[in-house]
Amino acid sequence: MAAPGRDHARRNPPRANDSGQALVEFAISATLMLTLVFAVVDFSRAIFIKEVITNLTGEGSSMASRGATLSDTAAAVVAASAPLSLSLNGTVITSSVFNNNNQLQLTGQVSQGGMGASSQIGNSIGGTAILPALVAPQLNQTVYVTEVFYKYKPITPVGKFLVGVVLPSQLYDVAYY
């Protein structure tokens, strides 16, 4: 005599129409999980690259403010971009802005890298420069600006779909010293 509640096989025999249910559930779950993992990978890469660019701009402006030439500064930033390839997929623009009688004037600018990009502070030497009010130099002072542009390339199929919708196609950062 069998103990009550112990003989499940006899009471609930497997039904023929339930045999593929686990496979269908796994396929749906795996698809959703892989999509989520791919999205997280590309978002994480974008955040990492943005942090690298932020560090590079700060170091570039700091270097220029300590007396390095603008061309040496731009070359050093490109050389220090080890996880990125600014010589192929990015541009570094180093500029100096002088406050001449409360007129912000672009006094020097050097661009280096493999991507064509225009400075967001100004492009003509001797012309007017546009800076945020909080970083404008005092009268007869100079501010050094480093801008880094980088073309973001996703590595997953989901990331390729998200570029232009959620992920940027170009990353940018600027630092003022």
Secondary structure, 3 states (H helix, E strand, C coil): CCCCCCCHHHHCCCCHHHCCHHHHHHHHHHHHHHHHHHHHHHHHHHHHHHHHHHHHHHHHHHHHHCCCCHHHHHHHHHHCCCCCCHHHHEEEEEEEEEEECCEEEEEEEEEEECCCCCCCCCCCCCCECCCCHHHCCCCCCEEEEEEEEEECCCCCHHHHHHECCCECCEEEEEEEC
